[in-house]
């Protein structure tokens, strides 16, 4: 009788663990490419928040100086010499359930502006990244695609 009862309990426990894994927000982790294809962003988890940093640029060096591109448009003059590669452009996202992350910001190095942002996963390889000022109705959505990185 114990064996018969153990199997259903084990099965329920496994289903619960699998659903928790898919609902804990970590499906966001990985390397993503914005629609313009000019950069790649690695999204990682620190504590229980999600962050994204630039790990690749189509044009990593400034054509005039030959040196790594820096954040020349940053409104904070002290940050204008910071290299874009490695720059944390997505900050403080919290998983809210239903494949949505909120309460974070996105930085646009082309304009030097920081926007409120939400992330919605459309499928396992597609994100809708919506930056906005004030309320999300007044914003713009960009579609990012997951990149499969070669295994080492």
C-alpha positions, 0 to 999 in steps of 0.5 A: 500500500505504501508503494502505491501511495508513494508514486502519486505523491512523487508525481505531484511533487515533480509536477509542482517542481517543474511548474515552479521552474518555469514560473520563477522567471529564470526563462529570461536568462540568456543572450538576446539580440534587439531588433536592430541587430547592433548589440547583444545583451546578456540577461542574468539574475542577481539576487531576485532581480534581473539585469542585462548588460551589453556583451557584443556590439556590431561596431565595438570600436569608435571609427574615429579613435579606434578605441572601444565605444563609450557611453558618449550620450550619457547625461552624467558627464562622469559616465561618458568614458565608460565602455558600452561593452559590459554596460548594464542597460537593463536594471532591477526587473522583477518577475511578476508571473505569466512570463512578465517582468516589471519595475525595471528600467532600460537605458538607450545608449544612442540617446542617453535616455533611461525609460521605465520598462516591461518585458513580456516573453511571447515564446521561449525565444522572443521578448517584447521589450517596452520602454516608456515614460509615465505609463506604458501606453506612451512607449515603444516596443522592440522585439528581441530574439534569443541567441543560442550560444555555441557550447564550449 
